[in-house]
Amino acid sequence: MPMLDGLRANRMPHHWLALGEEGLAMLPGAGVASRPTTDAVAGPDSLRLLALLADPVALPFEDNSLDLVLLPHTLEQSLDPHAALREVERVLVPEGRVVISGLNPVSLWALRQHRARLYQRMGRGRLYLPDAGEFIGYHRLRDWLRLLSFEVESARFGCYRPAVRSNHWLERFAWMDRLGEHWWPILGAAYFVVAVKRVHGMRLLEPAWRTAPQRAAASVPVTNRATTQKPSHRTSLVPAAVAGTTDRKKV
């Protein structure tokens, strides 16, 4: 889904947009010969440049080199979604994050898509959603992430409106989004998952200023000596902690 610019508000200095052949075909002017390094993603507010032509199961990055990876409906388009997740785990640094969006197979939109596929087998109708691969359920995706040492940080479902084609009727059913979030939260048409890569046995080093010893807030008197006596060359010095409490005999 190249039109979804998920890094638009991200403040990291380096961004890359990597698309496969299917994603490249969805760009405007895909029928015209163009260079992948200069084509911008569609939309007046999107200035993201296509930087890489890559497959999700073979990302051109070194191990432990990326802080954040976004997969907007990427797993549904991949021939091997589990291998794509393993590749994401490889390129992410420890404590790096992956953001995944997917279509919920238990929703009104998925139900209409299944019905449209059934009609297509009988030679009639057309699909409601793009002809993507298999829908991956949230619990199934969570199990995959757990096997790859990911920890789900947050998950959210959205879009509880019925599957209609008209924008007018989609807006008419906007009230269902507010109710669905409270009454049937796991039946949204789409979901978003944020997962963190955990590395067991690794200890993160804190900044030096956090571990520096703190200086005492006020000075504490050690002893209160009333008189001062110079020791002779035949007497040994007494430690300061007990200097005011020891009786001395003249030699």
C-alpha positions in Angstrom: 0.0 0.0 0.0 2.4 2.7 -1.1 -0.2 5.5 -0.7 -0.2 5.0 3.1 2.7 7.3 4.2 3.2 6.0 7.8 6.5 7.9 8.2 5.1 11.3 7.5 5.2 12.5 11.1 8.3 10.4 12.1 11.3 12.4 13.3 14.1 9.9 12.5 16.7 11.4 10.1 16.7 8.5 7.6 13.6 7.1 5.9 13.3 4.5 3.1 10.3 3.3 1.1 10.8 -0.2 -0.2 8.3 -1.7 -2.6 8.0 -5.0 -4.4 6.8 -5.3 -7.9 3.1 -5.4 -6.8 3.5 -2.2 -4.9 5.4 -0.5 -7.7 2.5 -1.3 -10.1 0.1 0.6 -7.8 2.1 3.9 -8.2 0.7 6.5 -10.6 2.2 6.3 -14.0 3.3 2.7 -13.4 2.6 1.9 -17.1 5.3 4.4 -18.1 9.0 3.6 -17.8 10.2 5.4 -14.7 13.2 5.3 -12.4 12.3 3.9 -8.9 14.7 6.3 -7.2 12.9 9.4 -8.3 9.2 8.4 -8.3 7.2 10.0 -5.5 4.3 8.3 -3.9 0.8 9.6 -4.9 -0.9 12.3 -3.0 -0.4 16.1 -2.6 0.7 15.8 1.1 3.1 12.9 0.5 6.7 13.5 -0.6 8.1 10.1 0.2 10.5 8.9 -2.5 10.7 5.3 -3.6 14.2 4.3 -2.5 14.3 0.5 -2.9 12.8 -2.2 -5.0 12.8 -5.1 -2.6 10.9 -8.1 -1.5 9.6 -8.4 2.1 11.3 -11.8 2.5 14.7 -10.4 1.4 15.3 -6.9 2.8 18.6 -5.2 1.6 19.7 -4.2 5.1 22.3 -5.5 7.5 21.4 -7.3 10.7 20.4 -5.1 13.6 20.5 -1.9 11.5 16.9 -0.4 11.6 15.0 1.1 14.5 11.5 1.0 13.0 9.8 -1.0 10.2 6.3 -0.3 9.0 4.3 -3.1 7.2 1.0 -1.5 5.9 -0.9 -4.6 4.7 2.4 -6.1 3.6 2.0 -9.5 5.1 -1.3 -10.0 3.3 0.4 -9.4 -0.1 3.5 -11.5 0.7 3.7 -15.1 -0.5 5.3 -16.1 2.8 4.2 -13.7 5.6 6.0 -15.7 8.3 9.3 -15.4 6.4 8.7 -11.7 6.0 8.3 -11.4 9.8 11.6 -13.3 10.3 13.3 -10.8 7.9 12.0 -7.9 9.9 13.3 -9.5 13.1 16.7 -9.8 11.5 17.1 -6.2 10.4 15.6 -4.6 13.6 17.9 -3.5 16.4 17.2 -4.8 19.9 14.2 -2.8 21.3 13.4 -1.8 17.7 9.7 -1.7 16.7 7.5 -3.0 13.9 4.1 -1.5 13.1 1.8 -3.8 11.2 -1.6 -3.1 9.8 -3.9 -5.8 8.5 -7.5 -6.7 7.6 -9.4 -8.6 10.2 -10.8 -11.9 8.9 -13.6 -11.6 11.5 -15.4 -8.5 10.4 -18.2 -7.2 8.1 -15.7 -6.3 5.4 -14.1 -9.7 5.4 -17.5 -11.3 5.3 -18.4 -9.3 2.2 -15.1 -10.2 0.6 -15.7 -13.9 1.1 -19.2 -13.6 -0.4 -17.8 -11.7 -3.4 -15.2 -14.5 -3.9 -18.1 -17.0 -3.9 -20.0 -15.0 -6.5 -16.9 -14.8 -8.6 -16.7 -18.6 -8.8 -20.2 -18.5 -10.2 -19.1 -15.9 -12.8 -20.7 -12.8 -11.4 -19.9 -9.9 -9.2 -16.6 -8.3 -8.2 -14.5 -8.1 -5.1 -15.1 -5.5 -2.5 -11.5 -5.2 -1.3 -8.3 -5.5 -3.4 -7.4 -9.1 -4.4 -5.0 -9.6 -1.5 -3.8 -12.9 -0.1 -5.1 -14.6 3.0 -6.3 -12.4 5.8 -4.2 -12.9 8.9 -6.1 -12.8 12.2 -4.9 -10.8 15.1 -4.4 -13.8 17.4 -2.5 -15.7 14.7 -0.2 -12.7 14.1 0.4 -12.4 17.8 1.5 -16.0 18.0 3.9 -15.5 15.1 5.4 -12.4 16.8 5.8 -14.3 20.1 7.7 -17.1 18.4 10.1 -14.5 16.9 10.8 -12.9 20.4 8.6 -9.9 19.8 6.4 -8.4 22.5 3.2 -6.8 21.5 3.2 -3.3 22.9 -0.2 -2.1 21.7 -3.0 -3.3 19.4 -6.1 -1.5 18.2 -9.0 -2.3 15.9 -10.9 0.2 13.8 -13.5 0.8 11.1 -16.8 -0.9 12.3 -18.9 0.4 9.5 -20.6 -2.0 7.2 -19.0 -2.9 3.8 -20.7 -0.5 1.4 -19.2 1.0 -1.8 -20.6 4.5 -1.7 -18.7 7.2 0.3 -22.0 8.8 1.1 -23.2 5.6 2.9 -19.9 5.1 4.6 -20.3 8.6 6.2 -23.9 7.8 7.1 -22.7 4.8 9.1 -19.9 6.7 10.9 -21.8 6.4 14.2 -21.1 2.7 14.2 -17.4 3.4 14.8 -18.1 5.0 18.2 -20.3 2.1 19.3 -18.1 -0.6 17.9 -15.1 0.5 19.8 -17.0 -0.2 23.1 -19.4 -3.0 22.2 -17.5 -5.2 19.7 -13.9 -4.0 19.7 -12.4 -7.1 18.1 -14.7 -7.0 15.0 -13.2 -4.0 13.4 -12.4 -4.2 9.7 -8.7 -3.4 10.2 -6.2 -3.6 13.1 -2.9 -2.1 13.9 -0.2 -3.8 16.0 3.0 -2.3 17.5 5.6 -4.9 18.6 9.0 -4.6 20.2 12.0 -6.8 19.5 13.2 -8.3 22.8 16.6 -9.8 23.2 16.9 -12.0 26.3 20.0 -11.5 28.5 20.8 -8.1 27.1 21.2 -5.1 29.4 20.7 -1.6 28.2 23.4 0.9 29.4 21.9 4.1 30.9 23.5 7.5 30.4 26.4 8.3 32.6 24.6 11.2 34.4 22.0 8.7 35.7 24.6 6.5 37.5 26.9 9.2 38.8 27.1 9.4 42.6 25.1 12.2 44.1 26.7 14.8 46.2 25.4 15.3 49.8 22.9 18.1 50.2 24.5 19.5 53.4 27.8 19.0 55.3 27.7 16.8 58.4 30.1 17.7 61.3 32.3 14.7 62.3 33.6 15.9 65.7 33.4 18.9 67.9 36.8 19.5 69.5 36.9 22.0 72.3 40.7 22.3 72.7 43.6 21.7 70.4 46.8 20.1 71.6 49.9 19.6 69.5 51.1 16.0 69.8 54.6 15.5 70.8 57.1 13.4 68.9 56.5 10.5 71.2 52.7 10.2 71.0 50.8 8.8 68.0 48.1 10.7 66.3 44.5 9.8 67.1 42.0 9.4 64.3 39.8 12.5 63.8 36.6 10.6 64.5 37.6 10.1 68.1 40.1 13.0 68.6 37.7 14.9 70.8 36.7 12.0 73.0 40.0 10.5 74.1 41.9 11.6 77.3 45.5 12.2 76.7 48.3 11.9 79.4 51.4 14.0 79.3 54.5 12.0 78.6 
